[in-house]
C-alpha cells in the first residue's frame, strides 16, 4: 500500500498543505515544533480515525478555524483509493472511502494499516497498563475484525456493569446477563492476545538484537487474570469487593505486558538508550506482525527515532529500516545527516521535505 498524496486543511498548525509522497522513503526535516509530527499525525488519523496523541477531535482544528479536512490518495492492491475525514467545530467527524460515508468508524480500521514510532512510546515502559493494552489491541485489531468487534462488545458491557455497581443495582439476573456478554467477548480477546504474544515475542527479540547487539537479553510476557481462570470465576471471586470499591476489578481490561531487560523490569533498570531501543523494537515487531495479518502492507511512521541513541544504535536502526522488508516509510528528524545516510542506502524513489511554521516544501536531493 502506498500513500501517493496528502491534502491537509486546518489541522493543528498546518493551515494548508498538498504533499506528494515517494513510494519508498519520505523524510521530513525541520526544527522542533514546526509541524513535522503533525504531518505524520494526519497520515495516522486517516488510518485510525483519530490523532495518535489521543486528543479530542475538536482540539485538532487549527486555532480560529471552523472546520478541518484531511484527504489521502492511496494505491492499495493496484487500486486507487481516496480516504477523507472532515470535521466542523461542534459537530461529529465524517469519514469517507471514496464518496461513501462510513456508518461505523470501526469499519475503516485495518483498511489502511499503520504503525507509528514516536517519543510518546516511552509510556509503553513507564506508563500505566492501559498504554500497553492499547499497543496490543492496535497490533491485533488492524488485521482482525473479530477481535475488534469483541473488544468493543466487552468494553460496552464493562461500562454497563460498572454503572450498575455505582447505582447499587442488586438484581443478580441483571449482573448475570451483562457478565455473560463480557465472558464471551473476553474468551476471544484473551485467546487472541495469547496467540499474538507467541508470534510477536520472537520478532521483538530479533529486532532488539539487531539494534543493540547480543549483550542485552530482553523478554516480554502477557499477564492476565484469565491465564489461570475463566472470567466467570474471576468475577465471582471479586463481586462483593467490586460492590464496595465501585468498579470491576478483574477482567481482560486489567491485562498487562511484563517488559524485562536481563530478567529485571525495564522501567527500573534500563538506561534512556536501552528504553528507546526497546520501544523501537516493539514497534518494528508490531509492523512485521501486522504484515502477516493485515490486508495491506502497513505504512511505517518514524517520528524523531534517533534522539538519545548512541552512534552504534543509530547506525543499526538505519540499516534495519533501509531493508527491503518495509514498504513506504515516513521519517522526521532535526538532523539531515541521519536522513541523508538512510537515503544513501536505498534504491528507488524517495523524497525529502522541509517543514517550517506549518508549511511543507520539497528539497532537491543530490543522489550522487
C-alpha positions as CSV (number, residue, x, y, z in Angstrom):
1,X,0.0,0.0,0.0
2,X,1.3,3.5,-0.9
3,X,0.1,6.9,0.1
4,X,0.6,9.0,-3.0
5,X,-0.8,12.4,-2.0
6,X,-1.9,14.0,1.2
7,X,-4.1,17.1,1.5
8,X,-4.3,18.9,4.8
9,X,-6.6,21.8,5.7
10,X,-6.7,23.4,9.1
11,X,-5.1,20.5,11.0
12,X,-3.2,21.6,14.1
13,X,-0.6,24.2,13.0
14,X,-0.9,23.3,9.3
15,X,-3.4,25.7,7.6
16,X,-3.0,24.1,4.2
17,X,-0.6,21.6,2.6
18,X,-0.7,19.4,-0.5
19,X,2.1,16.9,-0.4
20,X,3.3,14.4,-3.0
21,X,5.0,11.4,-1.5
22,X,7.6,8.9,-2.9
23,X,6.7,5.2,-2.8
24,X,9.6,4.2,-0.6
25,X,11.0,6.7,2.0
26,X,9.8,10.2,2.7
27,X,11.9,12.4,5.0
28,X,10.6,15.5,6.8
29,X,13.2,17.8,8.3
30,X,12.8,20.8,10.5
31,X,13.2,22.2,13.9
32,X,11.0,21.1,16.8
33,X,7.5,22.5,16.9
34,X,7.4,23.3,13.2
35,X,4.8,20.7,12.2
36,X,6.8,17.6,11.1
37,X,4.9,15.4,13.6
38,X,1.6,16.9,12.6
39,X,2.1,15.7,9.1
40,X,2.7,12.2,10.4
41,X,-0.3,12.5,12.7
42,X,-2.5,13.5,9.7
43,X,-1.4,10.3,8.0
44,X,-2.1,8.3,11.2
45,X,-5.6,9.9,11.5
46,X,-6.6,8.8,8.0
47,X,-5.8,5.2,9.1
48,X,-7.1,5.1,12.6
49,X,-9.8,7.7,12.6
50,X,-8.2,9.7,15.4
51,X,-5.0,11.5,16.4
52,X,-2.0,9.4,17.6
53,X,-1.9,11.7,20.6
54,X,-5.3,10.7,21.7
55,X,-6.5,14.3,21.9
56,X,-10.2,15.1,21.4
57,X,-11.3,15.7,17.8
58,X,-12.3,19.3,18.3
59,X,-8.8,20.2,19.6
60,X,-7.1,19.3,16.3
61,X,-8.7,22.1,14.4
62,X,-6.3,25.0,13.6
63,X,-6.8,27.8,16.1
64,X,-9.6,30.1,14.9
65,X,-10.8,27.7,12.1
66,X,-14.3,26.3,12.0
67,X,-13.5,23.1,10.1
68,X,-10.7,20.8,9.1
69,X,-10.2,18.2,6.3
70,X,-7.7,15.5,5.6
71,X,-7.6,13.6,2.3
72,X,-5.3,10.8,1.3
73,X,-5.0,9.3,-2.1
74,X,-3.7,5.7,-1.9
75,X,-2.8,2.8,-4.2
76,X,-3.9,-0.4,-2.5
77,X,-3.6,-3.7,-4.3
78,X,-3.2,-1.7,-7.6
79,X,-6.5,0.1,-7.0
80,X,-6.7,3.8,-6.4
81,X,-8.4,4.7,-3.1
82,X,-9.4,8.1,-1.6
83,X,-10.0,8.4,2.2
84,X,-11.3,11.7,3.6
85,X,-12.1,12.9,7.1
86,X,-13.9,16.1,7.7
87,X,-14.8,17.9,10.9
88,X,-16.8,21.0,11.7
89,X,-16.4,22.7,15.0
90,X,-19.1,21.4,17.4
91,X,-20.1,18.5,15.1
92,X,-19.0,14.9,14.7
93,X,-16.3,13.9,12.3
94,X,-17.2,12.2,9.0
95,X,-15.0,9.5,7.4
96,X,-15.5,8.6,3.7
97,X,-14.0,5.9,1.5
98,X,-14.4,7.4,-1.9
99,X,-17.8,9.1,-1.8
100,X,-19.3,6.6,0.7
101,X,-19.6,7.6,4.3
102,X,-18.8,5.0,7.0
103,X,-21.7,4.2,9.3
104,X,-19.3,3.0,11.9
105,X,-15.7,4.1,12.2
106,X,-14.6,0.6,13.2
107,X,-15.4,-0.5,9.6
108,X,-12.4,1.5,8.4
109,X,-9.8,0.2,10.9
110,X,-7.4,-2.1,9.1
111,X,-8.1,-0.9,5.6
112,X,-5.1,1.4,5.6
113,X,-2.9,-0.1,8.4
114,X,-0.3,2.0,10.1
115,X,2.5,1.7,12.7
116,X,3.8,4.9,14.3
117,X,7.0,5.1,16.4
118,X,7.1,8.3,18.5
119,X,8.7,9.8,21.6
120,X,5.5,9.1,23.5
121,X,6.3,5.4,23.2
122,X,8.3,5.9,26.3
123,X,5.0,5.4,28.1
124,X,5.0,1.8,26.9
125,X,7.7,1.2,29.6
126,X,7.0,3.8,32.2
127,X,3.2,4.4,31.8
128,X,0.2,2.5,33.1
129,X,-1.0,-0.9,31.9
130,X,-3.6,0.8,29.7
131,X,-0.9,2.1,27.3
132,X,0.5,-1.4,26.8
133,X,-3.0,-2.9,26.3
134,X,-3.7,-0.3,23.7
135,X,-0.5,-1.3,22.0
136,X,-1.6,-5.0,21.9
137,X,-5.1,-4.1,20.8
138,X,-3.9,-1.9,17.9
139,X,-1.5,-4.6,16.8
140,X,-4.2,-7.2,16.6
141,X,-7.3,-5.2,15.6
142,X,-6.0,-3.8,12.4
143,X,-5.8,-7.3,11.0
144,X,-8.6,-9.0,12.9
145,X,-12.1,-7.5,12.7
146,X,-13.5,-10.2,15.0
147,X,-11.1,-9.2,17.8
148,X,-12.0,-5.5,17.4
149,X,-15.8,-6.3,17.5
150,X,-15.3,-8.4,20.7
151,X,-13.2,-5.6,22.2
152,X,-15.9,-3.1,21.6
153,X,-18.6,-5.5,22.9
154,X,-16.6,-6.2,26.1
155,X,-15.9,-2.5,26.8
156,X,-19.6,-1.7,26.4
157,X,-20.6,-4.5,28.7
158,X,-17.9,-3.5,31.2
159,X,-19.2,0.1,31.2
160,X,-22.7,-1.2,31.8
161,X,-21.6,-3.4,34.8
162,X,-19.7,-0.5,36.4
163,X,-22.7,1.7,36.0
164,X,-24.8,-1.0,37.8
165,X,-22.3,-1.2,40.6
166,X,-22.2,2.6,41.0
167,X,-26.0,2.7,41.1
168,X,-26.1,-0.1,43.6
169,X,-28.2,-2.4,41.4
170,X,-28.7,-5.7,43.4
171,X,-30.6,-7.9,40.9
172,X,-28.3,-10.9,40.3
173,X,-30.1,-11.7,37.0
174,X,-29.0,-8.3,35.5
175,X,-25.4,-8.9,36.5
176,X,-25.5,-12.4,35.0
177,X,-26.8,-11.1,31.7
178,X,-24.1,-8.5,31.4
179,X,-21.4,-10.8,32.7
180,X,-22.3,-13.4,30.1
181,X,-21.6,-10.9,27.3
182,X,-18.3,-9.9,29.0
183,X,-17.3,-13.5,29.3
184,X,-18.0,-14.5,25.7
185,X,-16.0,-11.5,24.4
186,X,-13.2,-11.9,27.0
187,X,-12.7,-15.5,25.9
188,X,-11.9,-14.4,22.3
189,X,-9.8,-11.4,23.4
190,X,-7.7,-13.5,25.8
191,X,-7.2,-16.2,23.2
192,X,-6.1,-13.7,20.5
193,X,-3.8,-11.8,22.9
194,X,-2.0,-15.1,23.9
195,X,-1.6,-16.1,20.3
196,X,-0.3,-12.6,19.4
197,X,2.4,-12.8,22.0
198,X,3.5,-16.3,20.8
199,X,4.1,-14.8,17.4
200,X,5.2,-11.4,18.5
201,X,7.9,-12.2,21.1
202,X,10.4,-13.7,18.7
203,X,10.0,-10.8,16.3
204,X,10.6,-8.3,19.1
205,X,13.7,-10.2,20.4
206,X,15.2,-10.2,16.9
207,X,14.7,-6.5,16.3
208,X,16.1,-5.6,19.7
209,X,19.2,-7.7,19.0
210,X,19.6,-6.2,15.5
211,X,19.8,-2.7,17.1
212,X,21.6,-3.4,20.4
213,X,23.6,-6.5,19.7
214,X,23.7,-9.7,21.7
215,X,24.7,-8.4,25.1
216,X,21.3,-7.3,26.4
217,X,18.8,-10.2,26.8
218,X,15.2,-9.0,26.7
219,X,11.8,-10.7,27.3
220,X,8.1,-9.9,27.2
221,X,5.2,-11.7,28.9
222,X,1.5,-11.5,28.9
223,X,-0.2,-11.2,32.4
224,X,-3.9,-11.7,32.7
225,X,-6.5,-12.9,35.2
226,X,-7.7,-15.3,32.6
227,X,-4.3,-17.1,32.4
228,X,-5.4,-19.1,35.4
229,X,-9.2,-18.9,35.5
230,X,-12.3,-18.0,33.5
231,X,-13.8,-14.6,33.7
232,X,-16.9,-16.0,35.4
233,X,-14.7,-17.4,38.2
234,X,-12.8,-14.1,38.4
235,X,-15.9,-12.0,38.7
236,X,-17.5,-14.5,41.2
237,X,-14.5,-14.1,43.5
238,X,-14.5,-10.3,43.5
239,X,-18.2,-9.5,43.2
240,X,-18.5,-8.3,46.8
241,X,-15.3,-6.3,46.7
242,X,-16.4,-4.7,43.4
243,X,-19.6,-3.5,45.0
244,X,-17.6,-1.9,47.9
245,X,-14.9,-0.4,45.7
246,X,-17.3,0.8,43.0
247,X,-16.0,-0.8,39.8
248,X,-14.9,-4.1,38.2
249,X,-11.5,-5.1,39.4
250,X,-10.9,-8.2,37.3
251,X,-11.1,-9.0,33.6
252,X,-9.2,-8.6,30.4
253,X,-9.4,-4.8,30.9
254,X,-6.7,-5.3,33.6
255,X,-4.3,-7.3,31.4
256,X,-0.7,-6.1,31.1
257,X,2.6,-6.8,29.4
258,X,5.7,-7.5,31.6
259,X,8.7,-5.9,29.9
260,X,12.1,-7.1,31.1
261,X,15.8,-6.5,30.4
262,X,18.0,-9.3,31.7
263,X,15.1,-10.6,33.9
264,X,14.6,-7.2,35.5
265,X,11.8,-4.7,34.9
266,X,12.7,-2.3,32.1
267,X,11.2,0.7,33.9
268,X,13.5,0.2,36.9
269,X,16.8,-0.8,35.3
270,X,17.1,0.4,31.7
271,X,19.1,3.5,30.5
272,X,17.4,6.0,28.3
273,X,19.1,4.5,25.2
274,X,18.0,1.0,26.2
275,X,14.4,2.2,26.8
276,X,14.4,3.9,23.4
277,X,15.8,0.8,21.7
278,X,13.2,-1.4,23.5
279,X,10.2,0.8,22.3
280,X,11.6,1.0,18.7
281,X,12.0,-2.8,18.6
282,X,8.4,-3.2,19.9
283,X,7.1,-1.0,17.1
284,X,9.2,-2.7,14.4
285,X,8.0,-6.1,15.6
286,X,4.4,-4.7,15.5
287,X,4.9,-3.8,11.9
288,X,6.2,-7.2,11.0
289,X,3.4,-8.9,12.9
290,X,0.8,-6.8,11.1
291,X,2.5,-7.5,7.8
292,X,1.4,-11.1,8.1
293,X,-2.2,-10.4,9.2
294,X,-3.3,-7.2,7.6
295,X,-4.9,-6.9,4.2
296,X,-2.2,-4.4,3.1
297,X,1.4,-3.5,3.9
298,X,1.3,-1.0,6.8
299,X,2.7,2.5,6.5
300,X,5.6,3.0,8.9
301,X,5.8,6.4,10.6
302,X,9.1,7.1,12.4
303,X,9.0,10.3,14.4
304,X,12.3,11.5,15.9
305,X,13.6,8.0,16.4
306,X,17.3,8.8,16.7
307,X,17.2,11.0,19.8
308,X,19.1,9.7,22.9
309,X,20.8,6.9,21.0
310,X,24.5,6.3,20.6
311,X,26.1,6.2,17.2
312,X,26.2,2.4,17.0
313,X,22.4,2.1,17.6
314,X,21.6,4.9,15.2
315,X,23.7,3.1,12.5
316,X,21.9,-0.2,13.2
317,X,18.5,1.4,13.0
318,X,19.4,3.0,9.7
319,X,20.5,-0.4,8.4
320,X,17.3,-2.1,9.6
321,X,14.8,0.5,8.2
322,X,16.6,0.5,4.9
323,X,16.0,-3.2,4.4
324,X,13.5,-4.5,1.9
325,X,11.0,-5.9,4.4
326,X,9.5,-2.4,4.9
327,X,7.1,-0.7,2.5
328,X,6.5,3.0,2.5
329,X,8.3,4.9,5.3
330,X,7.9,8.4,6.7
331,X,10.7,9.8,8.9
332,X,11.0,13.0,10.8
333,X,14.3,14.4,12.2
334,X,16.0,17.7,13.0
335,X,19.3,16.3,11.7
336,X,19.6,16.0,8.0
337,X,22.7,13.8,8.3
338,X,20.6,10.9,9.6
339,X,18.2,11.2,6.7
340,X,20.9,11.5,4.1
341,X,22.5,8.3,5.4
342,X,19.2,6.4,5.2
343,X,18.6,7.6,1.6
344,X,22.1,6.8,0.5
345,X,21.4,3.1,1.3
346,X,18.1,3.0,-0.7
347,X,17.2,2.1,-4.2
348,X,14.1,3.5,-5.8
349,X,12.3,6.8,-5.4
350,X,12.4,8.8,-2.1
351,X,11.7,12.4,-1.2
352,X,12.8,15.0,1.4
353,X,10.7,17.9,2.6
354,X,11.3,20.8,4.9
355,X,8.6,21.8,7.5
356,X,8.7,25.3,8.9
357,X,5.8,27.0,10.7
358,X,3.3,24.5,9.3
359,X,4.5,25.0,5.7
360,X,5.8,21.9,3.8
361,X,8.2,22.4,0.9
362,X,10.2,20.0,-1.2
363,X,14.0,19.8,-1.0
364,X,16.1,18.8,-4.0
365,X,18.2,15.7,-3.3
366,X,21.8,15.1,-4.5
367,X,21.7,11.5,-5.5
368,X,25.5,11.3,-6.1
